[in-house]
């Protein structure tokens, strides 16, 4: 079912899908159900989500990598949308950037209509952090210290030879085989912007508000220092914001 598309986009989706081959969606990873302590300790820096609370997560699926230019460009060409600028960073397996939240939702609508699978959506903040942690309790999912061998972060060194974005899956995955859960590009979530976790859902669902025009992003980017790489780090952007450091990753409901 198309839930976000405008009538004009719905017509484009119908025309693009009619009689054509099914679209192959991005590779997804099964994320098991569980409970975890979400957020950072009270003495953590201001960028970290607080206060800590226990959240229960139902099983779902999450994209193995952020959505790439190759995947988004297929949608743009099929629906007659302009291709997003890559700012000279490259396309193909680079994470798609310079798109806003409405572009992301339009891609998801198209994928739900044009592929043989459905129920794609944006992840909630809780789902994203749970998957990024992958049952780890260390400061980073690879250990206690930031590492240029595990993420595309500020500067270069070790395995990180990119000043800006890097091809997806250029660094080792986390324990649940998810790539780029730290650094490279910030990733959009389904949660409306809110300052703390006070009163936020504890069942893994997103925090939503009527008329919300700014949403939370997670994961840090290629310019992130120690604090931005943590799985607890969070920021927010306006829904029309476009940047070379903002992308997204798919979630998918299970049957």
PyMOL commands that set and color helices and strands:
alter all, ss='L'
color gray80, all
select helices_A, chain A and resi 7-17+69-79+101-114+125-133+226-229
alter helices_A, ss='H'
color red, helices_A
select strands_A, chain A and resi 28-31+34-38+53-57+60-63+120-122+186-192+214-218+234-238+246-247+250-253
alter strands_A, ss='S'
color yellow, strands_A
deselect
rebuild
show_as cartoon
